[in-house]
Amino acid sequence: MTVLENEFLKVAIDLKGAQLSSFYNKQTGIEHLWQANPDIWPWHSPNLFPIVGGLINNQLLVEGQAYEMARHGFARQSEFILLEADEVSASFSLPYCEKKLLVYPYKFDYQVLYTLIDNSLRITHKVINLDKKTIYFSVGGHPAFNVPFFKGENYEDYYLEFETDEHLEANMLSADGFFTGETHPVATPGNKLHLTRHLFDADALVFKQLNSRMVSIKSKKHDQSVSVEFPHYNYLGVWAKPGADFVCIEPWLGCADTQDHHVNINKKEAIQTLHAGHVFEAPYFISF
């Protein structure tokens, strides 16, 4: 476990998955990150690589060849290497190996970098192309935040506030987690998406046409809040396991397959392209 701390925040990161496991507000004494109750949802904030979402038949197609890969990729289940750390920053690495090449035929170094900046945590997804060819991938965050913040409060007291006016259209998912091509409107009166126990009964709300690049968790009863800012991420997932006391705000550069549309990785929707010898970086920020 790696711990970073300044006067505002104390955070912890696990080597498994380079996963953020605590986001503790020292000013209020609030632990904002879901603590991974294994009976409900056993994750805190998994890092998604080299895919986001699910693949048809759990198969990644590369130049017509099928490779077995589970939903959201292998990074969240992998042991990372701690490259360096000081009081307020840490860097973690997941390099390719012979075993990884059997499921993802590209040579890479996937890194997750954490830096405390006052009351904010910057999380950077970094991919280094170590191959002699172009590689294709997706990255995404999946942080889950405790809701409500305080004992005795109600989940329904909380809402998500979007940075700008939105006419949200959620992209519908099938029972297997694939896009159907259908959308439905999501009401956001006054830029607010009110949380309810049944909001996610039909799975995540996935937004592909979003003007906002920041979403905040707020309460009708007090002024404490948590914000996720994602300037470089085009898609956003919002999800909770129905009835659970958390909500995930998930910045994505990638998404699940569309049903009946199984394509090669280079043709996947929102896929990222990185030429030989090049480096990709995309930060997002969590702050209170």
Secondary structure, DSSP 8 states (H G I E B T S, - for coil): -EEEE-SSEEEEE-SBTT-EEEEEETTTTEE-B----TTT---SS--B-S--S--GGGEEEETTEEEE--TT-SGGGSB-EEEEE-SSEEEEEEE--HHHHTTS-S-EEEEEEEEEETTEEEEEEEEEE-SSS-EEE-EE---EEESSSSTT--GGGEEEEESS---EEEEEE-TTS-EEEEEEEE--GGGEEE--TTTTTTS-EEESS---SEEEEEESS-S--EEEE-TT--EEEEE--TT-SEEEEEEEES---BTTB--BGGGSTT-EEE-TT-EEEEEEEEE-
